[in-house]
Amino acid sequence: MTGGFLANKLGGKRVIMFVLSSASLINALVPWVAQVHVYFLVALRIIDGMGQGSSNPSVYVLIGKWTSPDERSTMLSIVYTGSSVGFILSSFLSSWICSTDTVGGWPTLFYLYSILGAILTIAWGTNIHENPHQSDGVSDEEIEHFESPASHKENISSIPWFDIITSWAVWANVIAYFTYVFGYLVIIIETPTYLSTVLQVSVKHVGIFMSIICFVQIIIGLLAGVSADYIIQSKYLSVQNTRKLFMFLSLGITSGCFVGQYYVGHNVFAVEVLFAVGFGACGFQFGGTLVNVMDIAERYSGIIIGFMYTISSIGGFFSTIIVGRLTNNQNTHKQWSVVFLICTGIQLFGMVIFLVFAKGEQQEWSIRSTNKTSKKNGEKTKLLE
């Protein structure tokens, strides 16, 4: 939430530039701090995580300023696809560097990421602009295309906290995203354990399988973003119904795959197909709740997405605890079936809440607050003149 607040106050470009530069510095310090004391290393990583938590809300602030409402699903899917591809490539690179001493072992990994971070920080600072108005390469026609409440030059002076916290449109996204993250983390974190211990699948096979399902989700995520914008642009469905359709596909298909795990037993092929389909369906989020926060409150999307991420992190915490409690002493298909059924119930709950309470238009409190901010800034400009 702090990241969203700072991005709205200071601008997304500044916050992300700070995150990139601080992460680069921290990576450079890790090899030295690791030799001093493990507690210092843990503290350093906590600081790094707190900083990087500000990046996603800042991305929303920038996308709100640089895209028109009917292009945002596509833009978000592209941005987060880049993040997923980076995760996959860095995993392969990290594994190779850490497994060999020819290039210096694991410390080289952190030095490499530090250098790459520094290069990216410079590139970001010199090439990225906070909004279209600040870029010389954007024409007046393009600025008019981007024009929306979020694209205004000024940063936000006041935030309608009470309206945000009491809005059912906001809570529909928060709850749906919480349930999505719960199921997502069970698949991405706990699936390797289930495959290797209960189904006796080799570690190498598990690694290849997890890479494949990540690519499946990337492809579906891209297609979902483009498809959602196409549906809205072609007026086949309203914005609200489009978001609900994609959340139905995301949470509905994933919950169905969790139920399927209960019935397929030890059939490895069927288990992997269900996990692949379920994890791939997570990509439909890019046409649903991940962009709906901008539909309902463009200027405060950074704040809302920060709130969503904060609450959803609790889901990640509890998903790990629940799996551990149910399977530590009885690591059997029967116990894992209980985990899968719990995931099904949670996913269906989030889907129903979103289908009932989600909205597709700017909320009245968001428009009212935007007009107040614009009026105040206009009065300040007149005084300066």
C-alpha positions in Angstrom: 0.0 0.0 0.0 2.9 2.3 0.7 4.1 1.9 -2.9 0.7 2.9 -4.3 0.6 5.9 -2.0 4.1 7.1 -3.0 3.4 6.4 -6.7 0.3 8.6 -6.5 2.0 11.3 -4.6 5.5 11.4 -6.3 4.8 9.7 -9.6 5.4 6.1 -10.8 8.6 6.9 -12.6 10.4 8.2 -9.5 9.3 5.3 -7.4 10.3 2.6 -9.9 13.6 4.4 -10.4 14.3 4.3 -6.7 13.3 0.6 -6.6 15.7 -0.3 -9.4 18.6 1.6 -8.0 18.1 0.3 -4.4 17.8 -3.3 -5.7 21.0 -2.9 -7.7 22.8 -1.6 -4.6 21.5 -4.3 -2.4 22.5 -7.1 -4.9 26.0 -5.7 -4.9 26.1 -5.9 -1.1 24.7 -9.4 -0.7 28.0 -11.4 -1.1 29.8 -9.2 1.4 26.9 -9.1 4.0 26.5 -12.9 3.7 30.0 -13.3 5.1 29.3 -10.9 8.0 26.2 -12.5 9.6 23.1 -14.3 8.4 20.8 -11.9 10.3 22.2 -9.0 8.4 21.6 -10.9 5.1 18.0 -11.5 6.1 17.5 -7.9 7.1 18.9 -6.8 3.7 16.6 -9.1 1.8 13.6 -7.8 3.8 14.5 -4.2 2.9 14.9 -5.3 -0.7 11.4 -7.0 -0.7 9.8 -3.9 0.9 11.2 -1.7 -1.8 10.3 -4.0 -4.7 6.8 -4.2 -3.4 6.3 -0.7 -4.6 7.0 -1.5 -8.2 3.6 -3.1 -9.1 1.4 -0.2 -7.9 3.8 2.2 -9.7 3.3 0.3 -12.9 -0.5 0.8 -12.6 0.0 4.5 -12.1 2.1 4.8 -15.3 -0.2 2.5 -17.4 -3.2 4.6 -16.3 -1.4 7.7 -17.7 -0.1 6.1 -20.9 -3.0 4.0 -22.2 -6.6 4.6 -23.1 -9.2 2.6 -21.2 -9.8 0.1 -24.1 -6.0 -0.8 -24.3 -5.2 -1.5 -20.7 -5.8 -5.2 -20.7 -3.3 -5.6 -23.5 -0.7 -3.4 -21.9 -1.0 -5.1 -18.5 -0.6 -8.5 -20.1 2.5 -7.4 -22.0 4.1 -5.9 -18.9 3.4 -8.9 -16.6 4.4 -11.3 -19.4 7.8 -9.5 -19.3 8.0 -10.2 -15.6 7.2 -13.9 -16.0 9.7 -14.3 -18.9 12.3 -12.6 -16.7 11.6 -15.0 -13.9 12.0 -18.0 -16.1 15.2 -16.8 -17.7 16.7 -15.7 -14.5 15.9 -19.1 -12.9 17.8 -20.9 -15.6 20.7 -18.4 -15.5 20.9 -18.5 -11.7 20.9 -22.3 -11.7 23.8 -22.4 -14.2 25.9 -19.8 -12.4 25.4 -21.3 -9.0 26.2 -24.8 -10.2 29.7 -23.9 -11.6 32.8 -22.3 -10.2 34.2 -21.3 -13.5 32.6 -17.9 -13.3 32.9 -17.4 -9.6 29.9 -19.2 -8.2 26.9 -17.6 -6.6 28.4 -14.2 -5.7 28.8 -13.6 -9.4 25.1 -13.9 -9.8 24.4 -11.0 -7.5 27.1 -8.8 -9.0 25.7 -9.5 -12.5 22.1 -8.6 -11.4 23.6 -5.4 -9.7 25.2 -4.4 -13.0 22.1 -5.1 -15.0 20.0 -3.2 -12.5 22.3 -0.2 -12.8 22.0 -0.2 -16.6 18.3 -0.5 -16.4 18.1 2.4 -13.9 20.0 4.7 -16.2 17.9 3.6 -19.2 14.7 4.1 -17.2 15.6 7.5 -16.0 16.6 8.8 -19.4 13.9 7.3 -21.5 10.7 7.1 -19.4 8.4 10.0 -18.8 5.7 10.2 -16.1 2.9 11.1 -18.6 2.5 11.9 -22.3 2.5 15.7 -21.6 6.2 15.4 -20.5 7.4 13.6 -23.7 8.5 15.6 -26.7 7.9 12.6 -28.9 4.2 12.5 -28.3 1.9 14.6 -30.6 -1.2 16.5 -29.5 -3.4 13.9 -31.2 -1.7 11.1 -29.3 -2.1 13.0 -26.0 -5.8 13.4 -26.7 -6.0 9.6 -27.3 -4.4 8.9 -23.9 -6.5 11.6 -22.1 -8.3 10.3 -19.1 -8.6 11.3 -15.4 -5.3 9.4 -14.7 -3.3 11.1 -17.4 -3.4 14.6 -15.9 -0.1 16.3 -15.4 -0.5 16.8 -11.6 0.0 14.1 -9.0 -2.8 13.5 -6.5 -3.0 15.9 -3.5 -5.6 14.0 -1.5 -6.8 10.4 -1.4 -10.4 9.3 -0.6 -9.4 6.6 1.8 -12.9 6.1 3.4 -14.5 5.8 0.0 -11.9 3.3 -1.2 -12.2 1.1 2.0 -16.0 1.1 1.9 -16.5 0.5 -1.8 -17.9 -2.9 -2.7 -16.4 -2.5 -6.2 -13.0 -2.3 -4.6 -13.7 -5.2 -2.3 -14.9 -7.4 -5.2 -11.4 -7.0 -6.7 -9.6 -7.5 -3.3 -11.5 -10.7 -2.5 -11.3 -12.1 -6.0 -7.5 -11.4 -6.1 -7.0 -12.9 -2.7 -8.7 -16.2 -3.8 -6.7 -16.2 -7.1 -3.4 -15.8 -5.3 -4.3 -18.6 -2.8 -4.9 -21.1 -5.7 -2.0 -19.7 -7.8 0.5 -20.2 -5.0 -0.7 -23.7 -4.1 0.0 -24.7 -7.8 3.3 -22.9 -8.3 4.8 -23.6 -4.8 3.2 -26.8 -3.6 2.7 -28.7 -6.9 6.4 -29.7 -7.1 6.2 -31.3 -3.6 3.0 -33.2 -4.5 4.4 -34.5 -7.8 7.8 -35.5 -6.4 6.7 -37.0 -3.0 3.1 -38.4 -3.6 3.4 -39.3 -7.3 7.1 -40.1 -7.2 7.9 -38.0 -10.2 11.6 -37.2 -10.7 12.9 -33.7 -9.7 14.1 -33.1 -13.3 10.7 -33.9 -14.7 9.1 -31.7 -12.2 11.4 -28.8 -13.2 10.6 -29.2 -16.9 6.9 -29.5 -16.2 6.8 -26.3 -14.0 8.6 -24.4 -16.8 6.0 -25.6 -19.3 3.0 -24.5 -17.3 4.6 -21.1 -16.8 4.9 -20.7 -20.5 1.3 -21.8 -20.9 0.1 -19.1 -18.5 2.2 -16.5 -20.4 0.5 -17.3 -23.7 -3.0 -17.4 -22.2 -2.3 -14.1 -20.3 -1.3 -12.4 -23.6 -4.3 -13.7 -25.4 -6.6 -12.8 -22.6 -5.4 -9.2 -22.5 -5.8 -8.7 -26.2 -9.1 -10.5 -26.3 -10.6 -8.5 -23.5 -9.7 -5.2 -25.2 -11.1 -6.5 -28.5 -14.4 -7.5 -26.9 -14.7 -4.0 -25.3 -13.6 -2.1 -28.5 -16.1 -4.1 -30.6 -18.8 -3.5 -28.0 -19.7 -7.2 -27.9 -19.9 -6.9 -24.1 -19.7 -4.0 -21.7 -16.6 -3.4 -19.6 -18.3 -4.8 -16.5 -19.5 -8.0 -18.2 -16.1 -8.4 -19.9 -14.3 -8.3 -16.6 -16.8 -10.7 -15.1 -16.5 -13.1 -18.0 -12.7 -13.3 -17.7 -12.9 -13.8 -13.9 -15.4 -16.6 -14.4 -12.9 -18.2 -16.8 -10.0 -17.7 -14.5 -11.4 -18.8 -11.1 -14.0 -21.1 -12.6 -11.6 -23.2 -14.7 -9.0 -23.3 -11.9 -11.5 -24.5 -9.3 -12.7 -27.1 -11.7 -9.1 -28.4 -12.1 -8.7 -28.6 -8.4 -11.9 -30.7 -8.2 -10.5 -32.9 -10.9 -7.4 -33.6 -8.9 -9.6 -35.2 -6.3 -10.8 -37.8 -8.8 -7.8 -38.6 -11.0 -5.8 -40.1 -8.2 -2.2 -41.2 -9.1 -2.6 -40.8 -12.8 0.4 -38.6 -13.4 -0.6 -37.6 -17.0 -4.1 -36.5 -15.9 -2.7 -34.7 -12.8 -0.2 -32.7 -14.9 -2.9 -31.9 -17.6 -5.2 -30.5 -14.9 -2.4 -28.5 -13.2 -1.4 -27.1 -16.6 -4.9 -26.1 -17.5 -5.6 -24.7 -14.1 -2.4 -22.6 -14.0 -2.9 -21.5 -17.5 -6.4 -20.3 -16.7 -4.8 -17.9 -14.1 -3.8 -15.9 -17.2 -7.4 -14.8 -17.7 -6.8 -12.5 -14.8 -5.4 -10.0 -17.3 -8.8 -9.4 -18.6 -10.4 -9.4 -15.2 -9.5 -8.1 -11.8 -5.9 -7.1 -12.6 -7.3 -4.3 -14.9 -10.7 -3.7 -13.3 -9.1 -1.5 -10.6 -8.4 1.0 -13.4 -12.0 0.7 -14.7 -13.4 1.8 -11.3 -10.8 4.3 -10.1 -8.1 5.3 -12.6 -6.4 7.8 -10.5 -6.3 5.7 -7.4 -5.4 2.4 -9.1 -2.0 2.4 -7.6 -3.5 2.7 -4.1 -6.1 0.0 -4.7 -3.6 -2.5 -6.3 -1.3 -1.9 -3.3 -4.2 -2.7 -1.0 -5.0 -5.8 -3.1 -1.4 -7.1 -3.0 -1.2 -6.5 0.8 -4.4 -8.5 1.5 -3.5 -11.2 -1.0 -0.1 -11.8 0.6 -2.1 -13.0 3.6 -3.6 -15.6 1.3 -0.1 -16.8 0.3 0.9 -17.1 3.9 -2.2 -19.1 4.9 -2.0 -21.4 1.8 1.4 -22.5 2.9 0.3 -23.1 6.5 -2.8 -25.1 5.4 -0.8 -27.3 3.1 1.8 -27.9 5.7 -0.7 -28.7 8.5 -2.6 -31.2 6.3 0.3 -33.0 4.7 3.3 -32.9 7.0 2.4 -36.1 8.9 0.2 -37.7 6.2 1.7 -36.9 2.8 -0.9 -38.9 0.9 -3.2 -38.3 -2.0 -6.1 -38.4 0.4 -4.7 -35.5 2.4 -3.8 -33.5 -0.7 -7.3 -34.0 -1.9 -8.5 -32.1 1.1 -6.1 -29.3 0.1 -7.5 -29.3 -3.5 -11.1 -29.2 -2.2 -10.3 -26.3 0.1 -8.8 -24.4 -2.9 -11.9 -25.2 -4.9 -14.2 -23.6 -2.3 -12.0 -20.5 -1.9 -11.8 -20.0 -5.7 -15.5 -20.3 -6.1 -16.2 -17.9 -3.3 -14.0 -15.3 -4.9 -15.6 -15.9 -8.3 -19.2 -15.4 -6.9 -18.2 -12.2 -5.0 -16.7 -10.7 -8.2 -19.7 -11.7 -10.4 -22.1 -10.1 -7.9 -20.3 -6.9 -6.9 -17.8 -6.0 -9.6 -18.4 -2.8 -11.5 -17.0 -1.6 -14.9 -17.3 2.2 -14.7 -15.5 5.0 -12.8 -17.0 5.2 -9.3 -18.7 8.4 -8.3 -16.2 9.0 -5.4 -13.3 8.6 -7.8 -14.7 11.2 -10.3 -15.6 13.6 -7.4 -12.1 13.4 -5.9 -10.5 13.9 -9.4 -12.6 17.0 -10.0 -11.6 18.4 -6.6 -7.9 17.8 -7.3 -8.1 19.4 -10.7 -10.0 22.4 -9.3 -7.4 22.9 -6.5 -4.5 22.7 -9.0 -6.3 25.1 -11.3 -6.6 27.6 -8.5 -2.9 27.3 -7.6 -2.0 27.9 -11.3 -4.1 31.1 -11.4 -2.4 32.4 -8.2 1.0 31.7 -9.7 0.0 33.6 -12.8 
